[in-house]
Amino acid sequence: MPAASPSLIPAGVGQLAGLDPARPDELPGLLDRLRCLSDARRLRGRRHRLSHVLALAACGVLAGAKSLTAIAEGATEAPDQLLLRCRAAPRDPNRLYRAPSEATVRRLL
């Protein structure tokens, strides 16, 4: 018997599938849908919203990233404007917004 996947993706897809379909005049944005997912992580020490990391991962995949490392590198190199649109956490000393680390991307995906 194969081991269970530690990924949260199947649970998240199930949560999204349970939502009512949007009418054409009210199509929700990606972030609106991703915010509906529950985050199983503890509140303490959480720096990045789940929806933020998933949105950056989606951007990375759309840009051609084929690995978790490539997704994390893309997030690190993303311009502040993209991080802002994905609702990134503020207060990084070198930038306006903070990108998730590779370890965070790996944990969440």
N, C-alpha and C positions, 0 to 999 in steps of 0.2 A: 504494500500500500504506500503511495507516495506521501511525503510529508506535506502538511498543510502550509500554504503560502503565508508568510508574515505580512504580506502587502495589505494595505487598507483599501485598495482599489475595488475589489469585488463588493465590499460592504458599502462603499461610497456610490457605486453604480446602482446598487439596489435602492439606496436612499433617493437618488435622483430619479429613478424610474417610478417611484411612488408619487411624484409630484404631478399635479394636474397639468395637462399640456397647455401651452400658452396659445392664446388667440393671436392671429396674425397682426392685429393692431397693438399688441402688448408683448412682443417678443423680448424676453429678458436677455440681458447681456451675460456673458460667460461668468463674470464675477458675481452677479446676482445668483446664478445657479450654484456656483461653487460655495457661496456663503451658506447655502442650505445644508451642507455636509457637516456632520458633527465631528469634532476633533477629539480623538480618544486620549490625547496626551494630557498630562497633568498641567494645571495652570502655572505652577511654579516653574520659573526658568524658561517659559515659552516666549520667544522673541518675535516669531513670525506666525502670522495667521495661516491656517491650513489653506484657505482660499488664495492667499498671496503666493505661497509656494507652488500650488497647483497651477495657477495662472502663469507664473514664470516658466514652469515646466512645459505647459502647453505652447507658450511662445517659443521655447527652445526647440521643441519637437517640430513645430511648424517652420522653424528656421533651419532644420536639418540635423539637429542633435540626435545621435543614435545610441547614446549611453548616459548613465547618470552623471558621470564625470563631465561629459560635454554639456549636459543641462546645467550643472552647477557652474561651469566655466562661463557659459552664456549669461547666466544670472549675474555673476561677478562682473562681467564686462558690459552689462546692460547700462545704457545711459540713464541718468537720474529721471528723465521724463518717463521712460518705460516703467521704472521702479515705482514712480508716483502713481501712474495709471493702474498698476497692479496692487496698489495700496500697501507699499512696502513700509517697513518700520523706519521711523526717523531716527536721527541722532547718531550717525556714524561720524567719528571725528574727521575723516578725510572726505566724506561725501555727504550730500543732503539726506540720502536714504541708504538703508542697510540691506544688502543682498544676503540671502541665506547661504550658509556654508555648504560645502559638499556633504559633510556629515548630516546636516539637516535634510538636504534633498534625499539622501540615501535612506534616512530613517522614515521619511514620510512617503516615499514612493516604494 
